[in-house]
Amino acid sequence: MRLNLGCGRNIRSDCINIDITKYEGVQQVVDLSVFPWPWEDMSIDGIYASHLIEHLPFDQQDIFILECYRILKKGGFLRFNLPHSSCVTAIGCYGHYRTFSYNTMDGYLGMDFYRFGKAKWQTVEKKLLFWYEVCDAQGELPLWIFWLLKIVDPIMNFMIRLVTPRIFENVFCPAIQCREVIWKGIKL
């Protein structure tokens, strides 16, 4: 069983779609800021959490991560889509407690670190994206911008990979914003 936590209107057919609001396609309404969650220990194969954790206060972000760890089976995956620190709309969002850099989750979750002690996940995917992985998940973009992004986004993402995400982030992000960081880890 896989969970799509805080799915909003971005419904995944391969998951149980969870949100605090009963949008069309949401199968389970759960307030993810209330712990512990209603799933049993080591009962979940994978978790998607797209643009969710940044909406939790700092002390709840650690608890969120530990809850994911608790409910995931060994070898299960946790995949975050996170707002990048160069994105002005992410920084300016009243409901965001933080933004993320390319190495944030790898550094905190994929390596031994003081925050959680021994690494709890092995990083298997890291991306820095010019635009969002799901181009218009909320269906709010004008059609002409949607198609413009479909052309520009792959070019920009190629440039990010060409110079490496860390160099792009440190050298070019002051002028060219990135929207999203993706991190995926496998539970050790």
MDAnalysis code that builds the backbone (N, CA, C; Angstrom):
import MDAnalysis as mda
import numpy as np

u = mda.Universe.empty(564, n_residues=188, atom_resindex=np.repeat(np.arange(188), 3), trajectory=True)
u.add_TopologyAttr("name", ["N", "CA", "C"] * 188)
u.add_TopologyAttr("resid", np.arange(1, 189))
u.add_TopologyAttr("resname", ["MET", "ARG", "LEU", "ASN", "LEU", "GLY", "CYS", "GLY", "ARG", "ASN", "ILE", "ARG", "SER", "ASP", "CYS", "ILE", "ASN", "ILE", "ASP", "ILE", "THR", "LYS", "TYR", "GLU", "GLY", "VAL", "GLN", "GLN", "VAL", "VAL", "ASP", "LEU", "SER", "VAL", "PHE", "PRO", "TRP", "PRO", "TRP", "GLU", "ASP", "MET", "SER", "ILE", "ASP", "GLY", "ILE", "TYR", "ALA", "SER", "HIS", "LEU", "ILE", "GLU", "HIS", "LEU", "PRO", "PHE", "ASP", "GLN", "GLN", "ASP", "ILE", "PHE", "ILE", "LEU", "GLU", "CYS", "TYR", "ARG", "ILE", "LEU", "LYS", "LYS", "GLY", "GLY", "PHE", "LEU", "ARG", "PHE", "ASN", "LEU", "PRO", "HIS", "SER", "SER", "CYS", "VAL", "THR", "ALA", "ILE", "GLY", "CYS", "TYR", "GLY", "HIS", "TYR", "ARG", "THR", "PHE", "SER", "TYR", "ASN", "THR", "MET", "ASP", "GLY", "TYR", "LEU", "GLY", "MET", "ASP", "PHE", "TYR", "ARG", "PHE", "GLY", "LYS", "ALA", "LYS", "TRP", "GLN", "THR", "VAL", "GLU", "LYS", "LYS", "LEU", "LEU", "PHE", "TRP", "TYR", "GLU", "VAL", "CYS", "ASP", "ALA", "GLN", "GLY", "GLU", "LEU", "PRO", "LEU", "TRP", "ILE", "PHE", "TRP", "LEU", "LEU", "LYS", "ILE", "VAL", "ASP", "PRO", "ILE", "MET", "ASN", "PHE", "MET", "ILE", "ARG", "LEU", "VAL", "THR", "PRO", "ARG", "ILE", "PHE", "GLU", "ASN", "VAL", "PHE", "CYS", "PRO", "ALA", "ILE", "GLN", "CYS", "ARG", "GLU", "VAL", "ILE", "TRP", "LYS", "GLY", "ILE", "LYS", "LEU"])
u.atoms.positions = np.array([
    [0.844, -1.174, 0.000],
    [0.000, 0.000, 0.000],
    [0.891, 1.240, 0.000],
    [0.541, 2.207, -0.844],
    [1.260, 3.479, -0.930],
    [0.316, 4.606, -0.544],
    [0.879, 5.661, 0.059],
    [0.102, 6.822, 0.456],
    [0.558, 8.050, -0.316],
    [-0.390, 8.874, -0.726],
    [-0.129, 10.166, -1.332],
    [-0.604, 11.208, -0.322],
    [0.312, 11.603, 0.569],
    [-0.048, 12.468, 1.689],
    [-0.189, 13.919, 1.246],
    [-1.246, 14.570, 1.738],
    [-1.471, 15.977, 1.406],
    [-1.642, 16.174, -0.083],
    [-2.388, 15.287, -0.714],
    [-2.459, 15.231, -2.177],
    [-3.140, 16.436, -2.814],
    [-4.042, 17.101, -2.096],
    [-4.792, 18.189, -2.733],
    [-5.554, 17.654, -3.926],
    [-5.386, 18.307, -5.066],
    [-6.058, 17.852, -6.291],
    [-5.145, 16.995, -7.173],
    [-3.930, 16.727, -6.698],
    [-2.961, 15.919, -7.441],
    [-3.157, 14.443, -7.065],
    [-4.153, 13.832, -7.652],
    [-4.566, 12.471, -7.319],
    [-3.691, 11.465, -8.067],
    [-3.216, 10.463, -7.329],
    [-2.421, 9.383, -7.917],
    [-3.255, 8.112, -7.910],
    [-3.297, 7.429, -9.044],
    [-4.104, 6.208, -9.152],
    [-3.460, 5.011, -8.458],
    [-2.140, 5.093, -8.174],
    [-1.426, 3.976, -7.557],
    [-1.311, 4.108, -6.038],
    [-2.086, 5.025, -5.464],
    [-1.972, 5.312, -4.031],
    [-3.339, 5.495, -3.388],
    [-3.326, 5.464, -2.064],
    [-4.459, 5.978, -1.299],
    [-4.189, 7.470, -1.143],
    [-5.075, 8.293, -1.628],
    [-4.904, 9.743, -1.636],
    [-5.461, 10.325, -0.342],
    [-4.594, 11.022, 0.405],
    [-4.893, 11.528, 1.741],
    [-4.802, 13.050, 1.726],
    [-5.793, 13.721, 2.304],
    [-5.726, 15.172, 2.465],
    [-6.596, 15.571, 3.645],
    [-6.404, 16.794, 4.113],
    [-7.228, 17.324, 5.195],
    [-8.573, 17.821, 4.651],
    [-8.617, 18.041, 3.328],
    [-9.833, 18.515, 2.653],
    [-10.343, 17.415, 1.728],
    [-11.646, 17.244, 1.666],
    [-12.261, 16.182, 0.852],
    [-12.426, 16.662, -0.598],
    [-11.297, 16.805, -1.306],
    [-11.336, 17.095, -2.741],
    [-11.811, 15.854, -3.476],
    [-12.211, 16.041, -4.725],
    [-12.578, 14.891, -5.548],
    [-11.363, 13.976, -5.687],
    [-11.549, 12.699, -5.431],
    [-10.472, 11.724, -5.537],
    [-9.761, 11.424, -4.221],
    [-9.989, 12.253, -3.199],
    [-9.389, 11.992, -1.888],
    [-10.148, 10.841, -1.245],
    [-9.416, 9.795, -0.882],
    [-10.048, 8.605, -0.306],
    [-10.093, 8.622, 1.214],
    [-9.181, 9.380, 1.825],
    [-9.148, 9.409, 3.281],
    [-8.822, 10.825, 3.743],
    [-9.653, 11.366, 4.621],
    [-9.422, 12.695, 5.181],
    [-8.707, 12.519, 6.518],
    [-7.479, 13.070, 6.589],
    [-6.649, 12.935, 7.792],
    [-5.933, 14.263, 8.018],
    [-5.922, 14.729, 9.250],
    [-5.120, 15.891, 9.630],
    [-3.729, 15.369, 9.977],
    [-2.778, 15.585, 9.082],
    [-1.427, 15.034, 9.243],
    [-0.591, 15.774, 10.277],
    [-1.159, 16.827, 10.887],
    [-0.458, 17.507, 11.975],
    [-0.857, 16.929, 13.331],
    [-1.720, 15.920, 13.321],
    [-2.120, 15.220, 14.546],
    [-1.411, 13.870, 14.566],
    [-0.626, 13.646, 15.606],
    [0.192, 12.442, 15.714],
    [-0.270, 11.605, 16.897],
    [-0.129, 10.304, 16.861],
    [0.347, 9.486, 15.746],
    [-0.721, 9.357, 14.663],
    [-0.262, 9.030, 13.463],
    [-1.165, 8.834, 12.338],
    [-1.910, 7.509, 12.482],
    [-2.983, 7.321, 11.717],
    [-3.812, 6.127, 11.891],
    [-3.299, 4.847, 11.226],
    [-2.052, 4.819, 10.760],
    [-1.530, 3.625, 10.102],
    [-0.620, 2.861, 11.052],
    [-0.621, 1.555, 10.916],
    [0.165, 0.675, 11.782],
    [1.660, 0.808, 11.477],
    [2.481, 0.454, 12.443],
    [3.933, 0.433, 12.258],
    [4.278, -0.493, 11.089],
    [5.211, -0.042, 10.256],
    [5.758, -0.827, 9.134],
    [4.666, -1.473, 8.265],
    [3.630, -0.704, 7.942],
    [2.521, -1.225, 7.147],
    [2.435, -0.621, 5.742],
    [3.293, 0.349, 5.425],
    [3.191, 1.112, 4.181],
    [4.416, 0.847, 3.304],
    [4.179, 0.661, 2.005],
    [5.269, 0.393, 1.046],
    [5.938, 1.666, 0.538],
    [5.200, 2.757, 0.455],
    [5.762, 3.989, -0.076],
    [4.917, 5.189, 0.286],
    [5.577, 6.349, 0.386],
    [4.900, 7.600, 0.733],
    [5.344, 8.685, -0.228],
    [4.360, 9.346, -0.831],
    [4.582, 10.566, -1.601],
    [4.079, 11.729, -0.752],
    [4.869, 12.776, -0.633],
    [4.456, 13.984, 0.083],
    [4.905, 15.179, -0.748],
    [3.983, 15.749, -1.482],
    [4.298, 16.837, -2.394],
    [3.838, 18.170, -1.808],
    [4.800, 19.041, -1.572],
    [4.535, 20.393, -1.063],
    [3.639, 20.345, 0.157],
    [4.109, 19.614, 1.146],
    [3.342, 19.400, 2.370],
    [4.130, 19.777, 3.620],
    [5.319, 19.238, 3.762],
    [6.057, 19.379, 5.022],
    [6.396, 20.832, 5.348],
    [6.561, 21.671, 4.340],
    [6.892, 23.077, 4.578],
    [5.748, 23.846, 5.243],
    [4.546, 23.260, 5.231],
    [3.383, 23.903, 5.850],
    [3.259, 23.567, 7.337],
    [4.120, 22.685, 7.824],
    [4.088, 22.302, 9.239],
    [5.082, 23.151, 10.024],
    [4.732, 23.540, 11.260],
    [5.707, 24.243, 12.101],
    [6.969, 23.397, 12.272],
    [8.081, 24.048, 12.583],
    [9.381, 23.381, 12.639],
    [9.368, 22.136, 13.517],
    [8.791, 22.203, 14.713],
    [8.801, 21.048, 15.611],
    [7.983, 19.889, 15.050],
    [6.961, 20.159, 14.265],
    [6.150, 19.098, 13.669],
    [6.801, 18.471, 12.442],
    [7.740, 19.175, 11.797],
    [8.412, 18.612, 10.627],
    [9.226, 17.374, 11.014],
    [9.925, 17.435, 12.126],
    [10.683, 16.264, 12.594],
    [9.735, 15.119, 12.938],
    [8.638, 15.431, 13.604],
    [7.666, 14.391, 13.969],
    [7.069, 13.771, 12.711],
    [6.781, 14.591, 11.695],
    [6.269, 14.110, 10.412],
    [7.232, 13.084, 9.817],
    [8.509, 13.423, 9.784],
    [9.522, 12.528, 9.214],
    [9.610, 11.230, 10.026],
    [9.563, 11.338, 11.335],
    [9.619, 10.140, 12.176],
    [8.355, 9.288, 12.036],
    [7.206, 9.901, 11.802],
    [5.972, 9.151, 11.541],
    [6.079, 8.394, 10.214],
    [6.641, 9.053, 9.204],
    [6.867, 8.361, 7.927],
    [7.753, 7.143, 8.157],
    [8.804, 7.322, 8.934],
    [9.718, 6.221, 9.238],
    [8.984, 5.099, 9.977],
    [8.150, 5.467, 10.922],
    [7.431, 4.475, 11.725],
    [6.506, 3.615, 10.874],
    [5.772, 4.218, 9.949],
    [4.761, 3.461, 9.198],
    [5.324, 2.764, 7.966],
    [6.517, 3.164, 7.510],
    [7.109, 2.531, 6.334],
    [7.711, 1.172, 6.663],
    [7.522, 0.236, 5.734],
    [8.212, -1.047, 5.826],
    [9.686, -0.826, 5.523],
    [10.538, -1.710, 6.005],
    [11.946, -1.653, 5.628],
    [12.030, -1.804, 4.113],
    [12.776, -0.927, 3.459],
    [12.865, -0.928, 2.007],
    [11.790, -0.091, 1.340],
    [10.853, 0.430, 2.135],
    [9.821, 1.319, 1.593],
    [10.416, 2.681, 1.262],
    [9.731, 3.442, 0.427],
    [10.280, 4.737, 0.014],
    [9.482, 5.915, 0.562],
    [10.208, 7.014, 0.739],
    [9.640, 8.314, 1.077],
    [10.092, 9.264, -0.011],
    [9.127, 9.929, -0.667],
    [9.465, 10.852, -1.753],
    [8.843, 12.211, -1.489],
    [9.710, 13.224, -1.369],
    [9.279, 14.601, -1.136],
    [9.411, 15.437, -2.403],
    [8.414, 16.253, -2.681],
    [8.520, 17.387, -3.596],
    [8.470, 18.616, -2.696],
    [9.506, 19.455, -2.788],
    [9.678, 20.554, -1.834],
    [9.910, 21.864, -2.565],
    [9.496, 23.002, -1.974],
    [9.764, 24.296, -2.609],
    [11.234, 24.677, -2.462],
    [11.840, 25.111, -3.555],
    [13.246, 25.500, -3.520],
    [13.413, 26.885, -2.907],
    [14.538, 27.081, -2.260],
    [14.816, 28.330, -1.545],
    [14.947, 29.549, -2.447],
    [15.152, 29.373, -3.736],
    [15.270, 30.529, -4.634],
    [13.918, 30.998, -5.161],
    [12.870, 30.244, -4.906],
    [11.550, 30.567, -5.459],
    [10.870, 31.643, -4.616],
    [10.669, 32.801, -5.213],
    [10.099, 33.933, -4.476],
    [8.680, 33.635, -3.991],
    [7.907, 32.880, -4.750],
    [6.551, 32.560, -4.291],
    [6.578, 31.565, -3.135],
    [7.593, 30.719, -3.064],
    [7.727, 29.805, -1.930],
    [8.142, 30.566, -0.679],
    [9.081, 31.485, -0.840],
    [9.545, 32.288, 0.294],
    [8.420, 33.196, 0.784],
    [7.654, 33.730, -0.148],
    [6.605, 34.683, 0.201],
    [5.292, 34.058, 0.606],
    [5.194, 32.736, 0.589],
    [3.950, 32.065, 0.957],
    [3.746, 32.155, 2.466],
    [2.644, 32.725, 2.876],
    [2.340, 32.923, 4.287],
    [2.292, 31.610, 5.057],
    [1.910, 30.536, 4.385],
    [1.783, 29.242, 5.048],
    [3.038, 28.394, 5.068],
    [4.152, 28.903, 4.527],
    [5.397, 28.135, 4.519],
    [6.253, 28.490, 5.732],
    [6.712, 27.458, 6.424],
    [7.628, 27.659, 7.537],
    [9.081, 27.608, 7.086],
    [9.339, 26.989, 5.939],
    [10.697, 26.933, 5.420],
    [10.672, 26.567, 3.943],
    [11.818, 26.759, 3.307],
    [12.063, 26.281, 1.947],
    [13.294, 25.378, 2.018],
    [13.659, 24.768, 0.895],
    [14.688, 23.735, 0.921],
    [15.701, 23.949, -0.193],
    [16.924, 23.489, 0.070],
    [17.953, 23.503, -0.961],
    [18.085, 22.103, -1.549],
    [18.920, 21.990, -2.552],
    [19.128, 20.720, -3.246],
    [19.579, 19.616, -2.296],
    [20.413, 19.932, -1.319],
    [20.985, 18.913, -0.438],
    [20.305, 18.780, 0.918],
    [19.247, 19.529, 1.187],
    [18.663, 19.517, 2.531],
    [18.285, 18.117, 2.990],
    [17.430, 17.446, 2.259],
    [16.940, 16.143, 2.717],
    [18.021, 15.077, 2.668],
    [18.873, 15.115, 1.666],
    [19.977, 14.163, 1.612],
    [20.876, 14.334, 2.835],
    [21.159, 15.588, 3.177],
    [22.018, 15.869, 4.315],
    [21.397, 15.486, 5.650],
    [20.112, 15.687, 5.799],
    [19.459, 15.403, 7.076],
    [18.964, 13.970, 7.198],
    [18.560, 13.369, 6.094],
    [17.953, 12.043, 6.167],
    [18.805, 10.946, 5.560],
    [19.622, 11.272, 4.564],
    [20.386, 10.254, 3.856],
    [21.789, 10.020, 4.387],
    [22.200, 10.814, 5.377],
    [23.538, 10.665, 5.950],
    [23.435, 10.677, 7.464],
    [24.457, 10.143, 8.141],
    [24.509, 10.260, 9.593],
    [24.570, 11.749, 9.935],
    [23.725, 12.172, 10.866],
    [23.646, 13.599, 11.176],
    [23.081, 13.762, 12.569],
    [23.442, 14.859, 13.213],
    [23.008, 15.066, 14.592],
    [21.497, 15.102, 14.755],
    [20.777, 15.500, 13.751],
    [19.325, 15.676, 13.875],
    [18.611, 14.359, 14.181],
    [18.959, 13.309, 13.440],
    [18.308, 12.013, 13.644],
    [19.310, 10.905, 13.972],
    [20.565, 11.276, 14.202],
    [21.590, 10.276, 14.505],
    [21.995, 9.523, 13.252],
    [21.895, 8.205, 13.296],
    [22.239, 7.376, 12.146],
    [21.263, 7.645, 11.000],
    [21.765, 7.544, 9.783],
    [20.909, 7.728, 8.599],
    [19.747, 6.745, 8.642],
    [18.557, 7.236, 8.332],
    [17.366, 6.399, 8.336],
    [16.936, 6.009, 6.917],
    [17.496, 6.718, 5.928],
    [17.167, 6.443, 4.536],
    [18.436, 6.444, 3.696],
    [18.384, 5.710, 2.608],
    [19.413, 5.789, 1.580],
    [18.827, 6.621, 0.454],
    [19.485, 7.710, 0.125],
    [19.008, 8.575, -0.955],
    [19.131, 7.846, -2.283],
    [18.031, 7.803, -3.048],
    [18.044, 7.151, -4.362],
    [17.652, 8.116, -5.481],
    [17.174, 9.303, -5.121],
    [16.804, 10.294, -6.142],
    [16.939, 11.692, -5.548],
    [17.554, 12.586, -6.316],
    [17.659, 14.005, -5.956],
    [17.577, 14.798, -7.242],
    [16.704, 15.799, -7.261],
    [16.580, 16.649, -8.444],
    [16.359, 18.087, -8.017],
    [16.881, 18.993, -8.794],
    [16.564, 20.408, -8.707],
    [15.850, 20.743, -10.007],
    [14.642, 21.275, -9.916],
    [13.835, 21.528, -11.105],
    [13.549, 23.013, -11.290],
    [13.600, 23.451, -12.542],
    [13.264, 24.817, -12.882],
    [11.790, 25.100, -12.574],
    [10.913, 24.225, -12.979],
    [9.484, 24.358, -12.716],
    [9.051, 23.158, -11.890],
    [7.796, 22.992, -11.679],
    [7.284, 21.891, -10.867],
    [7.238, 20.599, -11.672],
    [7.442, 19.477, -11.010],
    [7.389, 18.178, -11.676],
    [6.036, 17.973, -12.354],
    [4.958, 18.292, -11.655],
    [3.621, 18.296, -12.255],
    [3.361, 19.750, -12.639],
    [3.411, 20.025, -13.916],
    [3.439, 21.394, -14.430],
    [2.291, 22.259, -13.916],
    [1.078, 21.719, -13.880],
    [-0.077, 22.510, -13.470],
    [-1.036, 21.644, -12.656],
    [-0.549, 21.160, -11.512],
    [-1.324, 20.226, -10.685],
    [-2.652, 20.816, -10.227],
    [-2.701, 22.120, -10.035],
    [-3.932, 22.749, -9.550],
    [-4.823, 23.259, -10.686],
    [-4.353, 23.160, -11.938],
    [-5.156, 23.585, -13.082],
    [-5.397, 25.085, -13.149],
    [-4.398, 25.872, -12.753],
    [-4.574, 27.324, -12.671],
    [-3.823, 28.121, -13.740],
    [-2.941, 27.476, -14.514],
    [-2.143, 28.215, -15.490],
    [-2.939, 28.497, -16.760],
    [-2.778, 29.698, -17.320],
    [-3.347, 29.929, -18.652],
    [-2.713, 28.954, -19.647],
    [-3.460, 28.534, -20.644],
    [-3.011, 27.519, -21.587],
    [-1.702, 27.895, -22.285],
    [-1.535, 29.165, -22.662],
    [-0.333, 29.563, -23.377],
    [0.899, 29.466, -22.472],
    [0.771, 29.741, -21.174],
    [1.899, 29.612, -20.249],
    [2.214, 28.133, -20.026],
    [1.181, 27.320, -19.924],
    [1.367, 25.877, -19.764],
    [2.237, 25.335, -20.896],
    [1.903, 25.687, -22.144],
    [2.667, 25.178, -23.287],
    [4.054, 25.806, -23.378],
    [4.197, 27.066, -22.983],
    [5.516, 27.693, -22.940],
    [6.421, 26.962, -21.939],
    [5.867, 26.635, -20.780],
    [6.642, 25.896, -19.778],
    [7.003, 24.503, -20.261],
    [6.128, 23.871, -21.011],
    [6.418, 22.544, -21.559],
    [7.629, 22.589, -22.483],
    [7.887, 23.726, -23.106],
    [9.050, 23.898, -23.990],
    [10.287, 24.324, -23.194],
    [10.143, 25.313, -22.326],
    [11.276, 25.900, -21.607],
    [11.787, 24.985, -20.489],
    [10.887, 24.316, -19.792],
    [11.264, 23.517, -18.629],
    [12.318, 22.450, -18.940],
    [12.160, 21.624, -19.980],
    [13.211, 20.621, -20.258],
    [14.562, 21.249, -20.595],
    [14.549, 22.393, -21.245],
    [15.802, 23.077, -21.580],
    [16.497, 23.545, -20.304],
    [15.739, 24.172, -19.417],
    [16.317, 24.655, -18.160],
    [16.797, 23.498, -17.283],
    [16.023, 22.425, -17.229],
    [16.438, 21.269, -16.423],
    [17.697, 20.615, -16.984],
    [17.848, 20.625, -18.303],
    [19.079, 20.133, -18.919],
    [20.257, 21.014, -18.496],
    [20.065, 22.321, -18.492],
    [21.133, 23.243, -18.080],
    [21.507, 23.022, -16.617],
    [20.518, 22.773, -15.772],
    [20.789, 22.505, -14.353],
    [21.662, 21.261, -14.209],
    [21.305, 20.200, -14.924],
    [22.091, 18.963, -14.857],
    [23.473, 19.142, -15.478],
    [23.571, 19.957, -16.524],
    [24.831, 20.168, -17.223],
    [25.888, 20.786, -16.308],
    [25.515, 21.800, -15.553],
    [26.487, 22.464, -14.677],
    [26.485, 21.884, -13.263],
    [25.673, 20.924, -13.010],
    [25.389, 20.256, -11.724],
    [24.439, 21.113, -10.891],
    [23.514, 20.467, -10.219],
    [22.521, 21.206, -9.426],
    [23.136, 22.111, -8.359],
    [24.181, 21.672, -7.669],
    [24.772, 22.509, -6.608],
    [25.396, 23.774, -7.177],
    [26.088, 23.657, -8.310],
    [26.672, 24.856, -8.923],
    [25.568, 25.763, -9.437],
    [24.560, 25.195, -10.108],
    [23.451, 26.012, -10.605],
    [22.781, 26.748, -9.452],
    [22.540, 26.030, -8.375],
    [21.868, 26.609, -7.206],
    [22.679, 27.781, -6.631],
    [23.983, 27.613, -6.513],
    [24.815, 28.632, -5.885],
    [25.188, 29.781, -6.801],
    [25.295, 29.528, -8.100],
    [25.745, 30.568, -9.018],
    [24.584, 31.238, -9.746],
    [23.633, 30.447, -10.232],
    [22.598, 31.000, -11.102],
    [21.260, 31.295, -10.410],
    [20.973, 30.622, -9.299],
    [19.666, 30.822, -8.661],
    [19.400, 32.237, -8.154],
    [20.415, 33.047, -7.854],
    [20.081, 34.434, -7.533],
    [19.404, 35.173, -8.699],
    [19.637, 34.715, -9.929],
    [19.019, 35.359, -11.094],
    [17.931, 34.507, -11.737],
    [18.092, 33.184, -11.701],
    [17.131, 32.265, -12.329],
    [16.574, 31.352, -11.237],
    [15.358, 31.612, -10.845],
    [14.763, 30.838, -9.762],
    [14.472, 29.404, -10.192],
    [14.588, 28.509, -9.240],
    [14.100, 27.150, -9.409],
    [12.877, 27.002, -8.519],
    [11.973, 26.139, -8.893],
    [10.724, 25.997, -8.147],
    [10.721, 24.825, -7.175],
    [11.448, 23.743, -7.516],
    [11.200, 22.518, -6.776],
    [12.455, 21.684, -6.584],
    [12.521, 21.045, -5.424],
    [13.525, 20.044, -5.105],
    [12.779, 18.729, -4.910],
    [13.313, 17.664, -5.480],
    [12.733, 16.341, -5.273],
    [13.782, 15.476, -4.587],
    [13.338, 14.787, -3.548],
    [14.208, 13.844, -2.841],
    [13.425, 12.565, -2.578],
    [14.092, 11.439, -2.820],
    [13.495, 10.134, -2.527],
    [14.516, 9.295, -1.799],
    [14.066, 8.655, -0.721],
    [14.922, 7.776, 0.036],
    [14.242, 6.450, 0.314],
    [15.058, 5.419, 0.464],
    [14.595, 4.080, 0.811],
    [14.901, 3.859, 2.292],
    [13.906, 3.411, 3.050],
    [14.083, 3.185, 4.492],
    [15.097, 2.062, 4.732],
    [16.101, 2.383, 5.551],
    [17.126, 1.393, 5.907],
    [16.628, 0.478, 7.013],
])
